[in-house]
């Protein structure tokens, strides 16, 4: 099919227009209609034609920073575009966006010549694969066995294989993490940008596609290099700096992964709401039943919470790069987990139709549920990201006690109308030494809300929730200070603390977003719903929590009176 979308240029992307051009997936004949994507899923076929159309629309240009000739100037724009794709089909979004993940290390550490050469390939439509994982090692990158031995006359001989790699077969370009010191260690790994088109035949091979439960059409495979010569110009950054570069790159890619979960959540809520509006039960529409309204209302609240975390994280790349080790870990753990919960709740409303493959929008829900399960694993699993938070407990506690956060940077990240500075990826750090400015400023934000509330009943109620969140956040940081030092064998209690920290972070992000983006007549309804949603997870087990705010949120959204989150790009 031919699209009429204007190509993406170097000015800011019009996300609303991009979303409209992609069309309604419920209508046959659109680029990513439910019918078309369901058929590809049944055949376990890669969506090559759809990806080709996205190439023609210029989406690959958003994977390339403007400094190298692309259109990427703001990471929230990239997230918005990928969310639009993901809300139609996750397999397409995952398969296409992998190129950004494959190129990010070159944007961070590559030479000008490497970056411009790779940019030209990406803009021309060449996918790039990121070769990190190997059989038997999973997320343990220090255990990687693919070895690159230096040649006397320059270049390397590479031996080993990478496995469970997205686009490993399709991509002509491979960004490889390789062992360059036999003993390994933090300085024992380097990055090579290998071009299959330049490698000698017989020295490399692709591995078979791995059948998967979800994203069935994705090219999840691998490749092996057999004493394969790779030229010296393939080295990305300094020899021995590969692991550090990868860990910094993951701070960006983990943030971008939240777009996949937001798109999946959008689609789940839409499918459940549409079904509930059509289905009759006990002589009434399903949507008229109190339990259904409550479930959808809380799903909207969860979606608002995920949006605030994601928007803050994307903009923090520009304003708080030194803290992205914490922010990205929260985003990658919190957003996919909440989206999984939301999808499960929506599936319960659909009943049997949540499992059937050829009814209600061509079985879109069961495909969505299968596809999204893998998002929590990408770029470090939920436990890996929570472990990263646990490693930060001492600095989070110290920073909270000393209150040294950057209030100005928090404000620019949370104010969605504020201009963003150029992203300084060179300022990314493996440790957020000052802790988290967002949670450190929660008391200040709570005071601002209290001052706004005055005698307005609705806002007074919201201010009380914010005060409770602030008190619980203070107590949590006291517990973080007493937590034993992180080690290889982390106790389960530490993961529980990490989950509570994520909830505090989400509540703080929502409060800042509301304060800085509210309309004059905004009664704080969506913020009240998000804070209630967050506090449910922070309060002691067994304490009853009223859910009537979710009923009010549902009614407001159904009646068109609830303000959409400003970064939603047509989500509802």
PEDARA-V537097 format. One record per pair of residues at least 6 apart in sequence whose ideal C-beta (glycine too) atoms are under 7 Angstrom apart, sorted by the first residue. I is the first residue (numbers start at 1). GAP is how many residues later the second one is. If there is no record, write none. Layout:
# PEDARA-V537097
I_GAP + I_GAP
This chain:
# PEDARA-V537097
1_30 + 1_52 + 3_18 + 3_28 + 3_50 + 3_53 + 3_54 + 4_17 + 5_16 + 5_52 + 7_50 + 7_51 + 8_49 + 8_50 + 8_51 + 8_53 + 8_54 + 8_63 + 9_62 + 10_56 + 10_61 + 12_61 + 12_62 + 12_65 + 13_49 + 13_64 + 13_68 + 15_62 + 15_65 + 15_66 + 15_69 + 15_554 + 16_553 + 16_554 + 18_63 + 18_66 + 19_65 + 19_550 + 19_551 + 22_9 + 22_10 + 22_62 + 22_66 + 23_7 + 23_8 + 24_6 + 25_7 + 25_8 + 25_9 + 25_63 + 26_8 + 26_335 + 27_6 + 28_7 + 31_19 + 31_22 + 32_18 + 32_56 + 32_57 + 32_60 + 34_327 + 34_328 + 34_330 + 35_327 + 37_52 + 38_324 + 38_325 + 38_326 + 38_329 + 40_7 + 40_177 + 41_50 + 41_175 + 41_176 + 41_326 + 44_172 + 44_173 + 45_172 + 46_49 + 46_171 + 46_172 + 46_173 + 47_44 + 47_45 + 47_48 + 47_170 + 50_42 + 51_41 + 51_44 + 51_45 + 54_42 + 55_70 + 59_22 + 59_37 + 60_39 + 60_62 + 60_63 + 60_65 + 61_9 + 61_10 + 61_62 + 62_9 + 62_10 + 62_15 + 62_16 + 62_19 + 63_7 + 63_9 + 63_36 + 63_37 + 63_40 + 63_59 + 64_6 + 64_8 + 64_55 + 64_58 + 64_59 + 65_7 + 65_42 + 66_6 + 66_7 + 68_47 + 68_48 + 68_51 + 69_47 + 69_50 + 69_54 + 70_49 + 70_53 + 72_6 + 74_346 + 75_180 + 75_239 + 75_242 + 75_348 + 76_235 + 76_238 + 76_239 + 76_491 + 78_178 + 79_177 + 79_179 + 79_180 + 79_231 + 79_235 + 80_487 + 80_489 + 82_11 + 82_15 + 82_174 + 82_177 + 82_178 + 83_176 + 83_179 + 83_180 + 83_486 + 84_485 + 85_7 + 85_8 + 85_11 + 85_178 + 86_7 + 86_173 + 86_174 + 86_177 + 86_178 + 87_176 + 87_179 + 87_180 + 90_125 + 90_170 + 90_173 + 90_174 + 90_278 + 90_281 + 90_282 + 91_124 + 91_126 + 91_127 + 91_280 + 93_167 + 93_170 + 94_72 + 94_121 + 94_124 + 94_166 + 95_72 + 95_123 + 95_124 + 98_29 + 98_31 + 98_68 + 98_69 + 99_23 + 99_28 + 99_29 + 100_156 + 101_29 + 101_152 + 102_26 + 102_27 + 102_28 + 102_69 + 102_71 + 102_73 + 103_15 + 103_19 + 103_25 + 104_145 + 104_148 + 104_149 + 105_70 + 105_86 + 105_131 + 105_140 + 105_141 + 105_144 + 106_8 + 106_9 + 106_12 + 106_69 + 106_87 + 106_130 + 107_8 + 107_318 + 108_137 + 108_140 + 108_141 + 108_317 + 109_127 + 109_128 + 109_132 + 109_136 + 110_126 + 110_127 + 114_79 + 114_122 + 118_55 + 118_75 + 121_52 + 122_6 + 126_46 + 126_47 + 127_40 + 127_43 + 127_44 + 128_43 + 128_45 + 128_47 + 129_36 + 129_37 + 129_38 + 129_39 + 129_42 + 129_44 + 129_45 + 130_45 + 131_31 + 131_34 + 131_43 + 131_44 + 131_45 + 131_46 + 132_9 + 132_45 + 132_114 + 133_29 + 133_30 + 133_31 + 133_32 + 134_10 + 134_11 + 134_12 + 134_27 + 134_28 + 134_29 + 135_28 + 137_6 + 137_7 + 139_241 + 139_242 + 139_245 + 141_36 + 141_102 + 141_105 + 142_42 + 144_33 + 144_35 + 144_45 + 145_15 + 145_34 + 146_12 + 146_14 + 146_15 + 146_16 + 146_30 + 146_32 + 146_33 + 147_12 + 147_13 + 147_31 + 147_32 + 148_8 + 148_10 + 148_30 + 148_31 + 148_32 + 148_42 + 148_44 + 148_82 + 149_7 + 149_8 + 150_6 + 151_6 + 154_78 + 155_74 + 155_75 + 155_76 + 155_77 + 156_36 + 156_74 + 157_70 + 157_71 + 157_72 + 158_20 + 158_67 + 158_70 + 158_72 + 159_66 + 159_67 + 159_68 + 160_65 + 161_46 + 161_61 + 161_62 + 161_63 + 162_6 + 162_14 + 162_60 + 162_61 + 163_44 + 163_59 + 164_46 + 164_56 + 164_58 + 165_56 + 165_57 + 165_58 + 166_52 + 166_53 + 166_54 + 167_52 + 168_38 + 168_51 + 168_53 + 168_54 + 168_55 + 169_37 + 169_40 + 169_50 + 169_52 + 170_49 + 172_23 + 172_24 + 172_25 + 173_20 + 173_22 + 174_20 + 174_22 + 174_49 + 175_16 + 175_18 + 176_15 + 176_16 + 176_18 + 177_12 + 177_14 + 177_65 + 177_69 + 178_11 + 178_12 + 178_14 + 179_9 + 179_10 + 180_8 + 180_9 + 180_10 + 180_59 + 180_60 + 181_7 + 186_57 + 187_53 + 188_52 + 189_53 + 189_54 + 190_45 + 190_49 + 190_50 + 190_52 + 191_45 + 191_46 + 191_51 + 191_54 + 192_38 + 192_42 + 192_43 + 192_44 + 193_41 + 193_43 + 194_36 + 194_40 + 196_8 + 199_29 + 200_29 + 203_22 + 203_23 + 203_24 + 203_25 + 204_19 + 204_20 + 204_21 + 204_22 + 204_24 + 205_18 + 205_19 + 206_15 + 206_17 + 207_14 + 207_15 + 207_16 + 207_17 + 208_13 + 209_10 + 209_11 + 209_12 + 210_10 + 210_11 + 212_6 + 212_8 + 213_157 + 214_156 + 214_157 + 214_159 + 214_160 + 215_156 + 215_159 + 237_8 + 244_186 + 247_183 + 248_180 + 248_182 + 250_129 + 250_130 + 251_73 + 251_74 + 251_77 + 251_177 + 252_65 + 253_126 + 254_74 + 254_77 + 254_78 + 254_125 + 254_126 + 254_131 + 255_58 + 255_59 + 255_62 + 255_73 + 255_76 + 257_75 + 257_118 + 257_121 + 257_122 + 258_52 + 258_55 + 258_73 + 258_77 + 260_115 + 261_45 + 261_74 + 261_75 + 261_78 + 261_111 + 261_114 + 262_44 + 262_45 + 262_48 + 264_75 + 264_79 + 264_104 + 264_108 + 265_38 + 265_41 + 265_74 + 265_77 + 266_305 + 267_101 + 268_74 + 268_75 + 268_78 + 268_100 + 269_30 + 269_31 + 269_34 + 269_77 + 271_75 + 271_79 + 271_90 + 271_93 + 271_94 + 272_24 + 272_74 + 272_77 + 272_78 + 273_23 + 275_74 + 275_75 + 275_78 + 275_85 + 276_10 + 276_11 + 276_16 + 276_20 + 276_73 + 277_8 + 277_10 + 279_7 + 286_6 + 287_6 + 292_57 + 293_258 + 293_261 + 294_253 + 294_256 + 294_257 + 295_50 + 295_54 + 296_258 + 297_253 + 297_254 + 297_256 + 297_257 + 298_235 + 298_249 + 298_252 + 299_43 + 299_46 + 299_47 + 300_253 + 300_254 + 300_257 + 301_228 + 301_229 + 301_232 + 301_249 + 301_252 + 302_36 + 302_39 + 302_40 + 302_231 + 303_39 + 304_206 + 304_222 + 304_225 + 304_226 + 304_261 + 305_33 + 305_201 + 305_205 + 305_225 + 305_228 + 305_229 + 306_29 + 306_32 + 306_33 + 307_258 + 307_260 + 307_261 + 308_198 + 308_201 + 308_202 + 308_205 + 309_21 + 309_22 + 309_25 + 309_26 + 309_196 + 309_197 + 309_200 + 310_21 + 310_25 + 311_105 + 311_202 + 311_256 + 312_101 + 312_102 + 312_126 + 312_197 + 313_14 + 313_15 + 313_18 + 315_98 + 315_105 + 316_7 + 316_8 + 316_11 + 316_97 + 317_7 + 317_106 + 318_102 + 318_103 + 318_105 + 319_90 + 319_93 + 319_94 + 319_101 + 319_102 + 320_7 + 320_86 + 320_89 + 320_93 + 320_117 + 321_103 + 321_104 + 321_106 + 321_107 + 322_105 + 322_107 + 322_110 + 323_109 + 323_113 + 323_114 + 324_104 + 325_63 + 325_104 + 325_105 + 325_106 + 325_107 + 326_63 + 326_66 + 326_106 + 326_110 + 329_56 + 329_59 + 329_60 + 330_59 + 330_172 + 330_175 + 332_47 + 332_48 + 332_53 + 333_49 + 333_52 + 333_53 + 333_169 + 334_168 + 334_172 + 336_39 + 336_40 + 336_46 + 337_39 + 337_45 + 339_33 + 340_32 + 340_36 + 343_25 + 343_26 + 343_29 + 347_7 + 347_18 + 347_22 + 350_10 + 350_15 + 353_6 + 353_7 + 353_12 + 354_11 + 354_12 + 354_15 + 355_11 + 356_7 + 356_10 + 357_6 + 357_9 + 376_6 + 386_109 + 386_112 + 387_103 + 389_109 + 389_112 + 390_96 + 390_100 + 390_104 + 390_108 + 391_95 + 392_40 + 393_87 + 393_90 + 393_93 + 395_36 + 395_37 + 395_38 + 395_40 + 396_39 + 396_40 + 396_81 + 396_84 + 397_80 + 397_83 + 397_84 + 398_37 + 399_6 + 399_35 + 399_36 + 399_37 + 399_41 + 400_35 + 400_39 + 400_40 + 400_77 + 403_37 + 404_30 + 405_29 + 405_32 + 405_35 + 405_36 + 406_31 + 407_30 + 407_34 + 407_37 + 409_28 + 410_27 + 410_28 + 410_31 + 410_102 + 411_105 + 412_6 + 414_98 + 414_99 + 414_102 + 415_101 + 415_102 + 416_101 + 416_150 + 416_151 + 438_67 + 438_70 + 438_71 + 439_34 + 439_65 + 439_66 + 439_69 + 442_27 + 442_28 + 442_31 + 442_66 + 443_27 + 445_63 + 445_66 + 445_67 + 445_70 + 446_20 + 446_21 + 446_24 + 448_67 + 449_13 + 449_14 + 449_17 + 449_62 + 449_66 + 450_13 + 452_7 + 453_6 + 453_7 + 453_10 + 458_65 + 458_66 + 459_65 + 461_67 + 462_62 + 462_65 + 462_66 + 462_69 + 465_63 + 465_66 + 465_67 + 465_70 + 466_45 + 466_65 + 468_67 + 469_35 + 469_38 + 469_62 + 469_65 + 469_66 + 472_32 + 472_66 + 473_31 + 476_24 + 476_25 + 476_28 + 479_18 + 480_17 + 483_11 + 483_14 + 500_38 + 503_31 + 503_34 + 503_35 + 506_28 + 507_24 + 507_27 + 510_17 + 510_20 + 510_21 + 511_16 + 514_10 + 514_13 + 517_49 + 519_44 + 522_41 + 525_27 + 525_28 + 525_31 + 525_37 + 526_27 + 526_36 + 526_37 + 528_21 + 529_20 + 529_21 + 529_24 + 532_13 + 532_17 + 536_9 + 539_6 + 553_9 + 556_6 + 557_15 + 564_8
